[in-house]
Amino acid sequence: MTRIASLDFLRGIAALSVALPHFFVYSAANSGLFEAISGMAVEIFFVLSGFVLAPQIMYCVRQRSFAVLLRFLARRWMRTVPPYLVSLITVSVLFGEILSPDFWRYSFYVQNLWHQSNVNDYFPIAWSLSVEEWFYVCFPLFLLIIARMVSGTSAVLQIVLSLAVVAAIAGLRALCGDIDNWGPEVRRVVVFRFDSIVYGFLLFALVKKLEMGRFALPLFLSFILSGVICLKILVLILYADDLGAKEAFPFVAAIFGMLAIASFCGLNAAMERLAVVRRIGLYLGKVSYTIYLFHLQVLYLMHAAVHELSVPLQFVIYVAAMMTFVSAFFYLFERPILAARPGLTRAARMPRDVTR
């Protein structure tokens, strides 16, 4: 099955846009800008997940079969859960939290389901993974149940239901979100961020037949502009605690993520003609999830060993150590598990899930 190199490349860029700024967040006193950049990258992850999983979810809904949904979930869990547990165990050992109550909440993705439940949020990247895991279960199940109730599986129905989910979560966020504690209690809470992945599903449903290559340049320029706006909003939130920016962020972030995907899809034909760029993109797509999971552990261990060196040299060592580890982990641990996953169908894997 042919992979979509441009989306692999986007996923890799997003992963590095989390991992590299975290080096400077960890080593610099003035880290607000770097936090904003990593936050923008996470928003791309969300929308991209909904986009690349949309064909599989649509297939589950068309089949109106819980057995097919279970196969979809088995594929997801075999991809995401084993590496996550290895990462969780390693960071828990580093912080002396192994088998603590916080460890078990992380293990079952419930530390941020309704609010931040952990006493010590020592695995901070896990919040976004919890949003994704609950999306895998709840959103396809919701669509499937409605499809069975009304005996319909049309694309229009799925779009309407998706828009209803987006509206419901936006309303819930406005009514129940703790705006004074926006970061931990709104932005990083599952029930308030579920819609961020639904936007990707909507994007696929709306543009799957559109030849985006014709609009590659304007899409890419729009993506750059939306990124600047999104970055400005995050900086306003971090430095000025701006109420309007907090309320606007989920919508602007969704637009930013959708434009990123649309523009990179439009660039895919050009990227396919550049063999070196294509190979780099495919490689980054394969190891992107591993980068996201393990970059903090590499950073902690590396900093403890070389903290007396200059910052530029520390950065080079960090990048080299991280890429060496994630490459080995993917090929030795993750790839055999991926090869053992149950199949769905050829149609349901178009486009292939290139980001996981």
N, C-alpha and C positions, 0 to 999 in steps of 0.2 A: 504494500500500500504506500503510495507516494505521500511523503510528508510535506507540509506547507512550510517552506523554509523561512518565509518572512515572519510568520507567527512564532516559529521557533526562535528567530532572532529577537523579536520583540520580547518574548518571555525571558530570554537570556539577559537582554538589556535591563528589564525590570528587576530581575534577581540581583544583578550587579549594582543596580541603583538603590537597592536596600543594603547590600553587604558592604559596599565601599563607603557610603556615607556613615555607616555605623562605626567604622574605624575612627572617623573624625569626631563623631559624637562621643566616643569612648575616650578619646585623647585630647579633646579641645574643650575649653571652658565655654566658649560661645558657639553652641551647637544647634541653634534654632533653625538655621538654613538647611543644615544637613538632615535634621529631623523632618523638615518639610519635604525634601527631595525623596527620602525613603517612604514617607507617607503617600506621596503621589504614585510611587511605583507599586505600592500595595493596591491602590485603586485600579491600576491596570490589570493586576493579577485577578481581581474579582470579576471584572467585566469579561476578560479573556476566558476565564473558566466557564462562564455562562455561554459564551459564544461557541467554544469548541465542543462543549458537551451537549449543545442544543440538538444535533442530529440524533444522538443516542436517546435523549429524553423524549424527543418527538416519536421515535420508533416505539419506545415503551408505551406511550400514550396511544399510538395507532393500534398496537396489538391488544390494548386493554387487558393486559395479562400481568398479574402480580409475580408470576414466575419469571417473566422477562425483566421486570423491575429488580427482582432479587439478583439476577445475573448482572445487571448494570451495577448494582451496589457491590457485588462481589468484586467486579473489576475495579471499582473505585477504591474499595478498602484494601485490596491487595496492592494497589499502587501507592496509596497515601499512608496507611496505618503502620506497616512494619518499619519504614524509615523514620516515621514520626516517633515511634516508641523507642527506637535506638537513640535518637537525638534527645528525647526527654530523659531517658535513663542517664545518658552521659552528663547532661547539664545538671541533673538532680544530684549525681555523685559529686560534681564539682562544688555545688552549693550546700552539700550535706542535707539534702531534702529527700533523699530516696525513701519511698514508702510513707512519706508524710501525708497529712490530709490534702495539702496543696498538690502533691504529686498525683494522688488519685483523681482529683478534680481535673487536672490536666489530661490524665489518661483517658477519661471518658468525655472530654471536650465540653465540660459543663462549668468551667471556672468563670465564664462570662456569658452564660446563657441568658439570664435576666439582668444581672448586674455583676460587678466584679466581686467574686466570692473568696478569692485566695487572700490569705494573710500576707504572703510574700510572692509577688509576681516576678519570680526569678527566671521565667521562660517567656519573655515579653512578646516574641513573635507568634506565640500559640494562639493569640486572640483571633487572628485572621484565619488560621487553619480551622478553628472551631466554627467560624461563620461558614466556611466552605463545607465542612462535614455535615452540618445541619441542613444546608441547602441540598446536598446530594440526596438526603432522605426525604425532607419535607416537600420540596417543590415538585419533584416528579410524582410523589404520592398524591399530592393535592390535585394535579392535573389528571392523573389516572382515575382517581375517585370520581371527579366531575365527569370525565369522559364516559365512565361506566354508568353513571346516573342518567345522563342525557342521551346516551347512545350516539355520541358525536365526537369526532376527533379532528375537526377541520382546523386549519392553520388560523383562521379568523378567531375561532373559539379560544385557541391557546393564546393568541395575542391579547384578546379581551381579558382573559383570566390573569395573564401576566400583568397587564396594566392595573387590574384590580388589586393584585398583591402589592405592587409598587405604591398605589394610592393608600392602601390600608397601612402599610408600614410608615409612610410619610406622615400620616395622621397620628399613628401611635407615637412616633418620635416627637411630634409637635406637642402632643397632649401629655405624654408621660416621661419624656426625656429630661434628665437632670442637667439643664443647660449650664448651671454654675459649675458642674463637674463634667464638662462635655467630653474631654478626652477619654477617661476610663469608663464613664457611665453612659455615654451615648455612642461615640465613634467606635469604640472597641467592644460593643455589646451585640450579641447575635441578633436579638429580636429587633434592634434598631438598624442593622446593617444588612439584613437578609436581601433587601432589594438591590443592593449593589451588584449582585451576581445575576439577578433577574434581568437587569438591563442588557447584559450580554446575550441572554436568550432572546430577548426582544430584537436586538440588533440582527441576529442571525435570521429570525423569522421575517424581518422586514426587508432585508437586502440580499438574501441568499441567491436570488436570480439576477442581481444587478452586476454588470461588468464594471467593477470599481477601478480597473486599470485606466479607464478613460478619464477618471477624476483624481488620479494619483497626486498630482501637484497641488490642486486646491485643497484636497483632503489633508495632505501633509502640512500645508501652511496653516490650516485651521487647527490641526492637532498642536502645532507649536504655539499658536496664539492661546488656545485653551489651556495649555500647560503653564504658560506664563500667568494666566489669570488664576489657575488653581494654586500655583506656588504663592502668588500674592495673597490669596485668601488664607492659606495655611500660615503664612508669616504673620498676617493680621491676628489670627487666632492665637499663635504662640506668643507674640510680643505685646499685642494690645488687648487680648481677650475680647475681641470684637463679637458682639451678639449676632449681628447680621451675617458676618462671615460664617459663623457656626451653623446658622440656619441654611445658608446657601451651599455650604460645602458638599453635602451628599449629591445634590443635583449637578453642580459644576464638575465634581469628580466623575460622575457617570458620563457626562458629555465628553470629558477629557479621555476617559477610557474607551468610549465608543469611537471617537475620532482616531485614537491611536490604532485601534484594530482595523478600521476601515482604510486608513492611509497605508498601513503596512500590507494589507491585502492588495491594495492597488499597486504597491511596489513589488509584489511577488514575482511577476513576469520578468522584470528587470533583474531581480536578485537571482533568479534561476539561471540567468545567462552568465553570472559571475561565479565561477566554480569555487573559488577560494572563499568568497563571502558566504556562499550557500553552505559550504562545509562547516564554516565557523558557526553559522546560525543553527545548523542541525545539532552540532555538538553542544552549544549553549542551551538549546532547548532540552536536550537530554539531561543535563546536569543542573538545570535551573532550580528544580525543587530541592535538590541536595544542597545547593548553595544557600538557599533560604533557610533550610533546617539547621545547618551546621556552621554557618559562618561565625556565629557568636562564640561557640566553643573554641574554634580555632583562634579567634581574637583574644579570648581570655587567656588561653594557654600561651599564645605567642607573646602577649604583652608581659606576662609574668616572667618570661625567659629573656626578653630583649628590651625591656623598658628603658635601659640606660643608653640605648642607641639613639641616633637622630630620628626624628619623625619620618622623614622621607625614606630612610632605610628600613624602619619598622613597617612602613606601608608596603614596600616591595616584598619584604619577607612574608607579610600577612597575605598578600595576593598570591604569591607563589605557593605558600603552604596550603591555603584554602583550595586553590585549583587542583593541586596534586591530590589532596585528600578526597575531594568530591568526585574526581574522576575515578579514583580507585574504588570508592564506595559504590558509585553507580554501577560500574562494570562487574564488580565482584559480588555485590549484595542485591542491588535493585533489579538489574537486568534479568537474572534467573527467575525472580518472582514475576516480572512482567511476562516472561515467556510462558509461564504456567497459568496465566489468567484465562478464565473461560471466555469464549467468543460471544459476540452478540450477533450482528449480521454485517455484511459488507455495506449495505445501504446506511446502516446506523453509524458507521464509522467514517462517514464523509461529512466534513473534513475530519481526518484522523485527529485523535486527541493528542496534539503535538506538544501541549504545554505541561503535561504531567508525566 
